Amino acid sequence: MDLHDQLKNLFPEHKETEVKKEEKSEIWLQEDPILCKYEKRKGKPITILDGYTGATKDFKKLAKEIKTTLSVGGSFKDDKIIIQGDYRDKIMQILKDKGFNVKRVGG
């Protein structure tokens, strides 16, 4: 007797409900390249992604995905993704794999 059957015996009047799986929505791709910049603020390096013309919600989702993939901190402010550290090469590769055009700016 597995756990499912035991729960049925404990709660006979309970009806099972289907769990809906969230479908991953595709992020809107654009023609213009996303600009990948490098700066130092207060002596610490940061990488800035700018120039996305899609929905803000998609850009926030992209920021979260980049931060979790690289295991770094960062934020989303003023339609820019700010990543702590110099990760230009890795970020550009992640975006290229997703189908974005990426342009490296500065240094």
N, C-alpha and C positions, 0 to 999 in steps of 0.2 A: 504494500500500500504506500503510494508516494504522498508527498505533501499536499498535492492538489486534491486527492481523494479524502485525506484527513480533514482538510478545511471544509469540504462538502459535507462531511459528517457532522462537524461542529456547527456549521451554519447552513442548514438545509434550505432555508427560504431565501438565501442570498442568490441574486442573479448575476452572472458574469457580465462584465462590460468589456467591450473591445478597447484596447489601448491604441490610440492613433499615433502613428509615427510621423514625426515632422519631416517633411521633404525639404532637402536643402535647395534653397532658391539660388539661382545663378546670379552672380554679381554682374552688373551691367558693364560691358566693355566699351571703351571709347576709342576714337580715332587719334586724338591728340595724346602725346606721351605724358606719362606721369613723371614729374621732375623729382630726382633723388639728390638732395643737397646734404652737405656736411658743414657743420658749424661747431664752434666751441662757445659755450655759455658758462660763465663763471669758471672757466678753466677746464670744463668737462666736455667731452665730445658728444654730439648728438647727430642723429640722422633725421632729416625732414623730408616727408613725401608731400608734394603739392601738385595741384593741377588736375584733380579729379573732377569731372563734370557731372557725375551721376548723382544718385540720391545720397543724402547724408547717412541714412541708415545703412546702405551698402558699404560706404567708406568706413563707418564705425565697425562694421562686421569684419572688414578687411584688416583694420588696425588690430582688432582683438586676435585675429588669426595669426598675424605676423608676430605679435608679442608672445603668444603662446608657443609658436613654432620655434622662436629664437630664445625663449625663456628669459626675456628682458622686460624692463619696465618701459612705460611710455604713456602718451596721452593723445587725445584728439581735441584740438582747439582750432578755431577759426578756419575750418575746412582744411586743416593740415594734420598729418600724423607725425608725431614727434616720438622717436625711439631713442632711448638712452644708449649711447655708445656708437661706435663707427661700424655699422653693419651694412654699408652700401652694397657690397658685392653679393652678400647673402640675400638681402631684400630684393635686389634687382633680379636675382635668379628665381626667387619665389614668384615675383610678379610676372616674369617672362613665362614661367611654367603655367601660370593661370591664363596667359594669353594677352597680357597688357603690353603696350609699348612703353618702355622706360628709357629716360634720358638722364645721364649722369651730369650734374652741374657742379662746377667748382672742383678744385684739387684733383 
